[in-house]
């Protein structure tokens, strides 16, 4: 993933947590806030409580791939943070993908279909 499409800095994470919208599922928590850059950026957080480095990195890779494959349905210009919850370690890729799409719909980040 390119550096310009990631949220990296601590102050950016804190700003999005404090001022952004959020939605919750049993597997993920999604925080989002509009940015001024015109492109959507992603930040992923996986706690050390979920397991050792191999487990955390697997969850992180899955979440980044889900985001990458669903970029075309996202509205541009948002900062998104995905926080993995404990169940994300043992769940299937498809359930994570469905949960992600449902959270996008809850927060209003899905692109409107033009008729």
C-alpha positions in Angstrom: 0.0 0.0 0.0 1.4 3.4 -0.9 2.3 5.8 1.8 0.0 8.6 0.5 -3.1 6.4 1.1 -2.4 5.5 4.7 -3.0 7.3 7.9 0.3 7.0 9.8 0.7 9.7 12.3 -0.5 9.5 15.9 -2.1 12.9 15.9 -4.2 11.9 12.8 -5.4 8.8 14.6 -6.3 10.8 17.7 -8.1 13.5 15.6 -10.2 10.8 13.8 -11.0 9.0 17.0 -12.1 12.2 18.7 -14.0 14.1 16.0 -15.0 11.3 13.5 -18.0 9.1 13.1 -17.9 5.5 14.2 -19.7 2.2 13.6 -19.3 -1.1 15.4 -19.7 -4.8 14.4 -18.6 -7.9 16.3 -15.4 -8.1 14.2 -14.5 -4.4 13.5 -14.9 -0.9 14.6 -14.8 1.8 11.8 -13.9 5.4 12.4 -14.2 8.0 9.6 -13.7 11.7 9.0 -13.8 13.8 5.9 -10.4 15.1 4.8 -9.4 17.9 2.5 -7.1 15.8 0.2 -9.7 14.4 -2.2 -8.6 10.8 -1.7 -9.5 8.2 0.8 -6.8 7.1 3.3 -6.8 4.0 5.5 -5.4 3.4 9.0 -5.5 -0.1 10.6 -5.1 -0.8 14.3 -4.7 -4.3 15.7 -4.0 -4.6 19.4 -1.4 -6.9 20.9 -4.2 -8.5 22.9 -5.3 -10.3 19.7 -2.1 -12.4 19.5 1.5 -12.4 18.5 3.0 -10.6 15.5 2.0 -13.3 13.0 -1.6 -13.3 14.0 -1.8 -9.4 14.1 -0.1 -9.1 10.7 -2.5 -11.6 9.1 -5.5 -9.6 10.3 -3.9 -6.4 9.2 -3.2 -7.8 5.7 -6.8 -9.0 5.4 -8.2 -5.6 6.3 -6.0 -3.8 3.9 -7.0 -6.2 1.1 -10.7 -5.8 1.9 -10.2 -2.0 1.7 -8.3 -2.3 -1.6 -10.9 -4.4 -3.3 -13.8 -2.2 -2.2 -12.2 1.2 -3.1 -14.5 1.6 -6.1 -17.6 1.7 -3.8 -16.2 4.3 -1.4 -16.8 8.0 -1.6 -13.5 9.9 -2.2 -12.0 12.2 0.4 -12.3 10.3 3.7 -9.9 9.1 6.4 -10.9 5.7 7.6 -9.5 3.8 10.6 -10.3 0.1 11.0 -9.9 -1.4 14.5 -9.8 -5.2 14.6 -11.7 -6.8 17.5 -11.0 -10.1 19.1 -13.3 -12.1 16.9 -11.5 -10.9 13.7 -8.7 -13.4 14.3 -10.9 -16.5 14.0 -13.5 -15.3 11.5 -13.5 -15.9 7.8 -12.5 -13.4 5.1 -16.0 -13.3 3.8 -17.5 -12.3 7.2 -14.9 -9.6 7.6 -15.8 -8.3 4.1 -19.5 -8.3 4.8 -19.0 -6.5 8.1 -16.8 -3.9 6.4 -19.4 -3.2 3.8 -22.2 -3.0 6.4 -20.1 -0.5 8.4 -19.6 1.6 5.3 -23.3 1.7 4.7 -24.0 2.7 8.3 -21.6 5.6 8.2 -22.8 6.7 4.7 -19.5 6.2 2.9 -20.9 4.0 0.1 -21.0 5.8 -3.2 -24.5 6.6 -4.4 -25.5 4.7 -7.6 -26.4 7.1 -10.5 -29.5 6.1 -12.3 
